[in-house]
Amino acid sequence: MKFMNKSLLLAALLGLGGSALAEGTNATDLGGYAVDQRGIVARSGFGLCWRTGYWTPAMAIAECDPDLMPKQEAPAPVAAPAAAPAAAPAPAPKPAAEKVTLAADALFDFDKSVLRPEGKAKLDDVAAKMSDIKLEVIIAVGHADRFGTDAYNQKLSERRAAAVKDYLVAKGVEANRVYTEGKGSKQPVTKADQCKGAKSKKTVECLQPDRRVEVEIIGTRAPK
């Protein structure tokens, strides 16, 4: 099954892996996170908060994504009565996000989750773009086209996201800074009236935009 690729970034990173809600959880959406019947944010088997499909970094809450919360500036010092008023401190730069979408085919062979040499080169370019950024988090989200079962596409998207994370960690990125998630075939780019018909070479090529990895890099860019 082919897979295409969420951001710094870079359209070159592939998807971030997600995990299912704990068995028995009856969850509803609250903002960008799912909550259970007690009103508590639902978590996966790995202890990660369960995000909804429309979650964005702007919806982050401290208990789930502390790295995405805005930094608080220290209060300006109180000037002595006789001293001249102190100049207000320059505001801290706000975290910026860069997003890149990479074609899964550029990173992996068909139906595979092992990075190709060309895929590693693309991720090297992504890593190079982080040199002038104080990194906060990288979000890699993998996607697949509609061919194949939901379970298979989900696992494939997660494996490819994990492969991207492993490669970036080997390049010096802290593992706890890279979040991976797989969306399977749930968020296609192609429209419902496009790419109709059974599996064929023409249809598979038409669905290429759906097989992707989206990589988002969030951090503070150093002032020039």
N, C-alpha and C positions, 0 to 999 in steps of 0.2 A: 504494500500500500504506500503510495507516495504521500509525502507530508510537506507542507510548506510552513513557513514560519510566521513577538511583541517585543525593542527600543534601545540605548544611547545612543538605547542608544542605537543603537546601531542596528540597522536592520540585520545585522549579521549575527546576533546572538540567538539562540533558539529558544524555545519555550521553557517556562518554569513549571515544575511539576506540582500537581495538586494531589490531595488525597481525599477519600470519601469521608462523609460525616460519620461519627461513631454510630454503631448499630443501635437502633431504637430511638434515636434523636428525632423529635418532631420539631423541625426548625422552621422559622419564618424569617423574612428579610427585615433588617433594621439598618437603614443607611446602606453602607457598603458591606455589612457582615450579616450572616445568618445567626439567629438566636433561637434558643430552645423555649419550651413552654414556661420556664422559670424566668425568662427574660435575660438569660445569660448567653454570652456569645458562644456559639457552638465551635468545637475544636476537632481537628482531625486526630487520628491515632498517634501522630507525631507531636501533638500539642500545639499545632499551628491553628490560628483562628481561621474559620471557614469564610472565605470571601464570596460575595454574590457575583454574578456574571457581569454586573455593571459597576463593580468596584473601581475606583481610581485612587491614586495617591492622595488626592485632596480629601478623601473620605477617611483617611487613616485615623485610628484612635490609639492612645498611648499604650493600652494593655496589649494590643496586638502588633502594632508597628511603631515602636518607640523611635526607631531610626528615622522615620518619616515625619515626626512631629517638629514643628518650627522651633528653632533655638530661641531662647529668651535672652534678651540683652540685659547686661548688668545696669542697674540704675546709675544715672549720672551723679558724680560726687557733688555734695553740697558745698558751694563756695563759702569761704569765710566772709563775714560781714564787710571787712575792709578790703578784701581782695577783689580784683576784677572778675566778672563772671566768667566761669570756665566755658570754653567752647563745647557745644554739644558734640558728643561722639558721633562719628560717621556710622550710619546704620550698617549692620552686618549684611553682607550679600545674601540674597535669598537663594535657596537651592534651585537649581535649574535642571530640567529634564530634557534629555535628547533620546529620540526613539528611531530605531532602524528596523526595517523588515527585510529578512533574508529569505530567499527561496530555499526550501528544504532540499531541492535537487542540487543546489550549489554546495551543500554541506554534506549530504549523504547520498549513497547509492539508493536506487529504488527499493523501498520496503526494508531499509537498513537504518541502524542507529549508531553506526561507527563513522566517525568523521573522516571524510576524504582529505587528501593533501590540499586540494583547492579550498575545502571548507576551513581547514586550519589556517590557511593564509588569510581568509576573510576575517576570521576571529582575531588574528594577529593585528589586522588593521583596526579592529574595534578596540583592542587593548591599547594600541598606540594612542588612540584618541582620548584615553583616560588620563594621559600623562599630566595634563594641566588642570585636572579636576580633583577636588577633595571628595572622594567617593563616599556616598552614604549607602546606596543600595543599587543593585542591578536586578531587574525583573525580567526573566526570560520566559516567554509563553509560547508553547508549541501548538500548532493546529494541523488538522488533516482534512482531506476531501471526504466526500460522502460515501465512497466505495469502501466496503469492509464493515464489520460489525462495530457498534458503538464501543464495546469493551476493547476490541482490538485497536481501534483508532486512538482511544484514550491512553492505552499502555504505550503505543508507539510514540505519541506526542510527549509523554512523560520521559521515555527513555532518551529521546533526542534532546530534550531540555537538560536532562542530567548530563549528557555527553558534553554539551556546551559549558555547563557549570564546571565539570571536571577539568576541561581544557583551560578555562580562565583561571581556575585555582592553581593549576600547574604553572601558569604565567605570573603568579604572584598575587592574585586577587584573594582577599580573605574569604574563606568559605562561608562565614556567617554574613557576608555582604551580598551573596548571590541567592536570590529566591527563584525557584523554578516551579512552573505550573504547566499542566497539559490541559488543553481544551477539547481534544479529540476533533470531531467534525461539527461541533456545536455552534461555531461562529464563522461560517463561510463568508468570503468576500464576494463571491459570485452571486448574482440574483437568482431568485427561484425559477424564473423563466429562461435562464441560460443553461447551457450544457445538459440539455435533456437527453434521455435515452439510456440504453444499457451501456455497460462498460465496453469501450472501444478505444482505439488509439486516439481518434478525434475527440471523444468525450474526455478522456484522461488529460489530453493537452489543454482542453478548455478549462478544466478544473485546476490547472496549475496554480493560480493565485491563492487557492484555498490551502495548498500545502506550503505552509510558511512557518517561520519562527520570528516572533517579535521580541526585540530586546530593548529595554528601557534602562537608561543609566541616569541616576539621580544623584546630584552632588553640587558642590559649590565651586564655580570656576574661579581660578586665581585671577585677581585684577591685573590688567596689562599696564 
